[in-house]
Amino acid sequence: MSVGGQGVVRMTLEPGWRWSEHRGPALGTDTCTMTHCAYLVSGTMHCRMDDGTEREIGAGQVVFVPPGHDAWVVGEETAVLIDWCAANS
């Protein structure tokens, strides 16, 4: 989808989803190399940066996540994100 010429994607991530397990092997990297500017519509995500810092992101939050991270769904609720950076990377 595009808004004002900028790409926007909706990501739906099921409980148990983890970037390093479900995307990393296919891409051949240990951590995600994309930048994310996202609004978390529902669910909870956890993010660990390459430098070891971690944070949890909950529904209703807007987040900026630079390249070099692993992320996963926390709990049993599907995580839904609207991301306007990843679509343009």
C-alpha positions as CSV (number, residue, x, y, z in Angstrom):
1,M,0.0,0.0,0.0
2,S,1.2,3.6,-0.6
3,V,0.2,6.8,1.2
4,G,1.4,10.0,-0.2
5,G,4.0,8.1,-2.3
6,Q,5.4,6.3,0.8
7,G,5.0,2.6,1.2
8,V,3.1,1.2,4.2
9,V,2.9,-2.4,5.2
10,R,0.7,-4.3,7.7
11,M,2.5,-7.2,9.4
12,T,0.6,-9.9,11.2
13,L,2.8,-12.1,13.4
14,E,1.5,-15.1,15.1
15,P,2.3,-16.2,18.7
16,G,5.7,-18.1,18.6
17,W,7.0,-16.0,15.7
18,R,10.6,-14.9,16.0
19,W,12.7,-13.1,13.4
20,S,15.9,-15.1,14.0
21,E,14.0,-18.4,13.5
22,H,11.4,-17.5,10.8
23,R,13.1,-14.9,8.6
24,G,16.8,-14.9,9.4
25,P,17.7,-18.3,7.9
26,A,16.1,-17.5,4.6
27,L,17.9,-14.1,4.4
28,G,21.2,-15.5,5.7
29,T,21.6,-12.9,8.5
30,D,21.6,-13.3,12.3
31,T,19.6,-10.1,12.9
32,C,17.2,-8.0,10.9
33,T,18.9,-5.4,8.7
34,M,15.8,-3.2,8.1
35,T,14.7,0.0,9.9
36,H,11.2,-0.1,11.3
37,C,8.9,2.9,12.1
38,A,5.8,1.2,13.3
39,Y,2.6,1.4,15.2
40,L,1.7,-1.8,17.1
41,V,-2.1,-2.3,16.7
42,S,-2.3,-5.4,18.9
43,G,-0.2,-7.8,20.8
44,T,3.2,-7.5,22.4
45,M,6.6,-7.7,20.8
46,H,10.1,-7.9,22.4
47,C,13.1,-6.5,20.6
48,R,16.8,-7.2,21.3
49,M,19.4,-5.0,19.6
50,D,22.8,-6.2,18.5
51,D,24.3,-4.2,21.4
52,G,22.3,-6.2,23.9
53,T,19.7,-3.6,24.8
54,E,16.2,-4.9,25.0
55,R,12.7,-3.4,25.1
56,E,9.1,-4.6,25.0
57,I,6.6,-2.9,22.8
58,G,2.8,-3.0,23.5
59,A,-0.4,-2.3,21.6
60,G,-0.9,1.4,21.0
61,Q,2.8,2.3,21.0
62,V,4.8,3.8,18.1
63,V,8.4,2.6,17.8
64,F,11.5,3.3,15.9
65,V,13.8,0.2,15.6
66,P,17.1,0.6,13.7
67,P,18.8,-2.2,11.8
68,G,20.6,-4.9,13.8
69,H,17.8,-6.5,15.9
70,D,16.0,-9.7,16.7
71,A,12.3,-9.4,17.6
72,W,9.6,-11.9,18.7
73,V,5.9,-12.1,19.7
74,V,5.3,-12.2,23.4
75,G,2.4,-14.2,24.7
76,E,-0.5,-15.8,23.0
77,E,-1.9,-12.8,21.1
78,T,-1.2,-12.1,17.5
79,A,0.9,-9.0,16.9
80,V,-0.3,-6.6,14.2
81,L,2.0,-3.7,13.2
82,I,1.7,-0.9,10.7
83,D,5.2,-0.1,9.4
84,W,6.0,2.8,7.2
85,C,9.8,2.4,7.1
86,A,10.3,-1.2,6.2
87,A,8.2,-0.8,3.1
88,N,10.6,1.8,1.8
89,S,13.9,0.0,2.7
